[in-house]
Amino acid sequence: MKISTKSGDNGLTSLLCGERVRKDNLRVEICGALDELNSFLGLSKSLLKDRAAKRLIGKVQQDLLAIGSEIAASISYAYKLPNRIEEANVRGLELFIEKLEKKCRSKRSSFILPGKNTLSATLDIARSIARRAERRTVTLSNRGKLKNKHIIIYLNRLSDLLYLLARSREGR
């Protein structure tokens, strides 16, 4: 596979279904935010020592690839994708959130200043990118170009999970 195709030099790129769109298209913007989020999660995962947390982040990274595929597909094509976000994916995040909420109860506050350590800071960056991806995905949904309601819910829960993961790693 050739990396430099020069086909994007005029400001266009291809979506999953082959449609050519401008690089400032909302779907491309969301996919970029998901890619950025996935990259920061990779950095966070590389800093984690806890195997369960590493597995969790790895699963989230796979889910983000599935979300990106669905965002980059037309509505009719999205239903043909082999991996889609469903209620079970959301519930999986909720189970981890419940566990972390019990651990972090005493550390919760309404506002935080990121940067207690490198790991918690990378998780906070990932959280803020997840929120951006969620906001842009809401816009796509409001325009009638996304039918899977579980994606927005998943991104919302993911930012909650990342907040709690960051708080749980501040003392380490």
C-alpha angles and dihedrals in degrees: 000000000000113000100196105054096153088218090120096053091101094054098265131116137177127254121217093267090054097256113144114228138169115272090241090058113130093241091053090048091053092047089051091052090048090050091049090048092049090050093052090047088054089054091048091048091052089056096047120100096185109094094205091053090047090052090048092052090046090053091048090051090054090048090051090055089053091049091049091052092052093046090050092050130079115251092254092049095045092070089062094057114114095220120045133160111257138173090274090062091052091047090052090058091046091056091055090045090054091052093048094046089060091051096044101040094113093046097053119117133158096243129032136187107222119223109070086134139343096266096050090044092054090049090050090052089050089049093054091048090050089054090051091049089049093051093049091046090053088055090051091049092048088055089057094247098116125052102175103097091186092073095066091043090049093051090048092052091043092059089050090050092049091050090054094043089053092049092048090054098048096092095049 
